[in-house]
Amino acid sequence: MSAYYVIAIVIAVGAIVLSAIGLTREDFPPTARAGRAVMAGTLLLVVGGVIALLATTDKEHPREEAAEAAAEERAVEEGKPAQGGPKARETVAVTEDEFSIALEGGEELAAGPHTFAVANEGAIEHDLAIEGDQLDEVPKTELIAPRNVAPLEVVLTPGRYKFYCTVPGHEQSGMKIDVTVR
């Protein structure tokens, strides 16, 4: 079990115990010093929980990575032309900033396998996700630090797709673009 969950359980149990003691005993905490000790211990648990949360949230779950790899393999198999070898992968530059997304070449793409080179030109972290009825799962990049680039490989079939940033509030602030694949 991750440290974050253990600390969260300890905080929840501690809150219940402290509430029960406080409701049943009028002299709790017995002194101002004991009250400060209870507050300091609770503060340490909360700070530990936040640190554990920040330390563990940047890691993707292995099952998600395996599912993405399997979906990519299926998409590559489905994206092969009827005759000949697999279609060459097209690289498309994507630029993200606060709060916009721009694709090299505009909002229309050819169907087939694509590698999106997603450049974060902003001052805060962003990512790129792609939604469309033609996709079984939503492929997305990891969080991209400012001034860094991350690849996203996807096979796109004809249809309409939404490219967007999944960081809370970013899509609503304009970090989305509708793309047509022909």
Secondary structure, DSSP 4 states (H G I P E B T S, - for coil): --HHHHHHHHHHHHHHHHHHHHHH-TT-SSSHHHHHHHHHHHHHHHHHHHHHHHHHTTSPPHHHHHHHHHHHHHHHHHTS-SSSSPPPPEEEEEEEETTEEEETT-SEE-SEEEEEEEEE-SSS-B--EEE-TT-SS--BPPPB-TT-EEEEEEEE-SEEEEEE--STTTTTTT-EEEEEE-
